[in-house]
Each structure stands twice: as structure tokens, then as C-alpha cells.
Amino acid sequence: MLSKGIRNQYFATICANLATLIFGLSIGWLSPNLELLLSDATPLTSGRISSSEAGWIGSIGTVGCVLAVLICGWVSEIAGRKSALMLIGVAQLISWIVVVFAKDLTMIYTFRILGGFAGGGTFSVIPLFVSEISEDKIRGALGAILSITCNLGILLGFILCYYLDYFTVTYIALAFCILYSVGCMFLPESPQYLFTKEKKDRAIKSLRFYRGEAKNESSKFISEVARYKEAHGNNTKDSKRRVQLHIKDLLSKPTLKGILICVIVMMFHPMSGSVPLITFTDRIFRDSGSDLPPSTCAMIVAAINLVGAYVSSVTVDKAGRKVLLITSALGCAICSATMGTYTFLNGIGVNLDYFKWIPVTTLSGLVFISAIGVAIVPFIIMPEILEPRVRGFVITWCLLEFHSIAFLVVKFFPTVVEKLGLYWVMWFFSCCSVAAATFVIFYVPETKGKSFEEITESLEPEKKTVPKRTSIDV
């Protein structure tokens, strides 16, 4: 991290992911403070809230997520990745200021919508920004920091909210917001975005910053600049021609295959079963016969998620994206099938007194194994396999798909469980995870340490050998 060539990349990634940490903090804020708002000790002058209102507080953030995917995706393409990052910072700062002055439920709803907007923006813009500033060899590790900071924020939110005053936590969050906004002000725009917009001088200056290069560039740096210039054209006429061919490029075989892969891999996480199980953690721990208090259970799950995210960050550039996705999907399948079998046997009256540890262990295993792969690797793969000119547009719609499926799964999970039983739902999740692993084995290319050109070749096997391209590069 401290070596000259990559330290600025790590600095920029950590700085950008402060927004993800703040979003995680807002998620961790929700569970303990809902209990506070439901009690007579509520800080709202309008009085305690009802259970129905608490449900709206928990779900209304989705509205902000959907708005952010559309608005931040558009801003990142029109004004740049840095502008979108600054917009996220403004939304987060305003959201926590609202908490300080919140006197009624309307202001809490506003906080949740703005917080959801910032969260949707982070998952829309940050993977794109990090992918475009990173070298091929560390791109996966930098991309996985998103999951680490989000889970660290959730754990921090649980700890702070359970042990500190309501307003003290808010002031700590505001301090993080200010630190994030100031840090982003000093970050150069993504060099790849600048090359796309034909701002070559600024792009080279930005690339020099992220590669730690002085004015006397190394041959490696010169080669990378040449590659960018070749990829994005060398004159305005070429640029106009590329714009005219935008639709044609979108329909090309490698691009279409890349889009299809993105659409499918974004289903992995919500369909793995980990999202609804994390949402109903307290109920599952209670049903398992655990004597641990809800606060401890929540911290355990958050800590397991954080460990899984860390394991992913240190292995994604060593083991590869495919290995992590396959391992994670199969692990989720085993955990879901085990949970389903346990609840089925328990429902037909089989004595399981010696196996009450299974729900807790299964939940912990599912959270951990999903954090290693299906929860983060799709966000790393998307910017890697999409053509730069359609990248922002496709990622925006894939994130809309992700949030929509996650919402539907969580929304209807209790209803389906009530009608069919938990075991059928868990077996369904297990089948989905097996299907996900099968898809990855046969259709998802390995992107570890590869340039975009090499990844494109793997999406179009018939053009895998391109001796002419090698001679031009030389």
C-alpha cells in the first residue's frame, strides 16, 4: 500500500469508500434506534412511533437507492465520477444534519431517503471509479474495499448506537461526512473518463497521479498512456465517429455477452438467501433457542460479514473472481439446504434438541460465505467486462435490477414462509445458488489481472488469437 506506484490508488479508494462506511453506519444505526423511537424515551417531540411507522422507516430508504442509481449514474457520465462522488457527500451530510434537528417522523423519513440515496450512489459510482483508477494487478483488491468499509460501517453503527448517546453518534457521522467531502475535493478525475471525453492532457496528469509517476515517466506508464489513446481514438473526428457507432457497439457480440453476464450475476446475492436472513436475524437467533441478547447477535453477524469481506479482498486477486464466485455460490447452497432440512425435520416433530446450534451456525456460515463472493465480486466484475462507452449506462440498470430483486425478496419472504414454510424457501434459495455456480463455470470469464482488451477477447473466443494487435502494441 505504501509503495510509490500504488499508494495513491489505495488513498483514493479508501477516501471514496468513506462514503460506503457512512452508509454502513446508517444501516447499523437503524436497528437499535428503531427500538429507541418505539419507546417512551424517543427523542422525537411528536412522541413514540408505531410498529407500522417503524416498518416504513426500515423500507423507505429503498426509494432513495433507486433515485440514486438513476441520478448518480447520469451525473457520473455527464459531469464525471468525481462530481458524482461529491453529490453523494452532499446527500450524506444533509441526511445527518436532518437527524440533529429531527422532531417528527417526517424528518426521520427524510433522513432515511437521503441515506438510501447516498447508499445507492456509492454502489453505483464507487466500483466504476475504483475500476478506472486501478492497475490490473490490484483492481480486484481495491474493488473489494467497498464491501469491507460497508460492513465495517455496519459493525461500527451497532457498537456506537448501543453504547453511545443518540446525538453523539450523529455528530460522529457528521465528522465522517466532512472528512469524506474534503478528501474527495483533492482527488483527480478518473483518467479513463477524461480519455473518453477527449481531455487528454488532464487524463495524462490524472494517470500520473494515480500511478505515482514523476514527469520522467517509466516505459510502463508510457505504454499505458498509449493503450488509452489507442482505445479512445486520437482526434475529434474519430470521437464523433465513435458516438455515431454507439448503438452498433452496444449490439456487438462481446458487449452483449458482457451485459448478459452482468444482468445474471447481479441476481446472485439477493437470490442466495443471505439478504432476507440478515434482515430477520433476531427472529432466527430467537427461534434457534439462543440465549444471546439481540444486540450481541447483531454484532456477531456484522463481525462475520466484515471478516468475509476482508477474506474476499485478500483472495480476489490471488484465487480469481471465478473461484470465489463458485465457492461462495456452492457454500450458500449448502447452508440454505441445511437450514431448509433442519426446519423441515423440526416441523414434522423430529427431536432436534442436540442440533439447536444449526440455525445459528448456518446463518453465520451463509453470511460469511456470501460476503466472500456473491455479495461483492459481481460489483468488481461489472466494470471489468463492460465496454467503457456503455459501462455507466449498463451498471445503472443492473443496480436498479439488484435493488428491485432485493426489495421483492425481502418484502415477500415472510408471506411465502407463512404459506409454504421456511424449508421450501430455503431449498429454493439453494437451487438458485447451484444454478449460479453452474452459470459461472460455463459462461463467466476470469478477469483477474487482465486488461479490458484481454477480457474482450475472452468474451469472443473466435478472435482469441490476434497476432496483429501484439505487433502494434510492440
Stockholm file with secondary structure:
# STOCKHOLM 1.0

chainA/1-474         MLSKGIRNQYFATICANLATLIFGLSIGWLSPNLELLLSDATPLTSGRISSSEAGWIGSIGTVGCVLAVLICGWVSEIAGRKSALMLIGVAQLISWIVVVFAKDLTMIYTFRILGGFAGGGTFSVIPLFVSEISEDKIRGALGAILSITCNLGILLGFILCYYLDYFTVTYIALAFCILYSVGCMFLPESPQYLFTKEKKDRAIKSLRFYRGEAKNESSKFISEVARYKEAHGNNTKDSKRRVQLHIKDLLSKPTLKGILICVIVMMFHPMSGSVPLITFTDRIFRDSGSDLPPSTCAMIVAAINLVGAYVSSVTVDKAGRKVLLITSALGCAICSATMGTYTFLNGIGVNLDYFKWIPVTTLSGLVFISAIGVAIVPFIIMPEILEPRVRGFVITWCLLEFHSIAFLVVKFFPTVVEKLGLYWVMWFFSCCSVAAATFVIFYVPETKGKSFEEITESLEPEKKTVPKRTSIDV
#=GR chainA/1-474 SS CCSTTTHHHHHHHHHHTHHHHHHHHHHHHHHHHHHHHHSTTCSCTTCCCCHHHHHHHHHTHHHHHHHHHHHHHHHHHHTCHHHHHHHHHHHHHHHHHHHHHCCSHHHHHHHHHHHHHHHHHHHHHHHHHHHHHSCGGGHHHHHHHHHHHHHHHHHHHHHHHHHSCHHHHHHHHHHHHHHHHHHHHTSCCCHHHHHHTTCHHHHHHHHHHHHTCCSSCCHHHHHHHHHHHHHHCSSHHHHHHHHHTHHHHHTSHHHHHHHHHHHHHTTTTTTSSHHHHHHTHHHHHHHTTCCSCHHHHHHHHHHHHHHHHHHHHHHTTTTCHHHHHHHHHHHHHHHHHHHHHHHHHHHTTCCCGGGTHHHHHHHHHHHHHHHHTTTTHHHHHHHHHSCHHHHHHHHHHHHHHHHHHHHHHHHHHHHHHHHHCHHHHHHHHHHHHHHHHHHHHHHCCCCTTCCHHHHHHHHSGGGCCCHHHHHHHC
#=GC SS_cons         CCSTTTHHHHHHHHHHTHHHHHHHHHHHHHHHHHHHHHSTTCSCTTCCCCHHHHHHHHHTHHHHHHHHHHHHHHHHHHTCHHHHHHHHHHHHHHHHHHHHHCCSHHHHHHHHHHHHHHHHHHHHHHHHHHHHHSCGGGHHHHHHHHHHHHHHHHHHHHHHHHHSCHHHHHHHHHHHHHHHHHHHHTSCCCHHHHHHTTCHHHHHHHHHHHHTCCSSCCHHHHHHHHHHHHHHCSSHHHHHHHHHTHHHHHTSHHHHHHHHHHHHHTTTTTTSSHHHHHHTHHHHHHHTTCCSCHHHHHHHHHHHHHHHHHHHHHHTTTTCHHHHHHHHHHHHHHHHHHHHHHHHHHHTTCCCGGGTHHHHHHHHHHHHHHHHTTTTHHHHHHHHHSCHHHHHHHHHHHHHHHHHHHHHHHHHHHHHHHHHCHHHHHHHHHHHHHHHHHHHHHHCCCCTTCCHHHHHHHHSGGGCCCHHHHHHHC
//
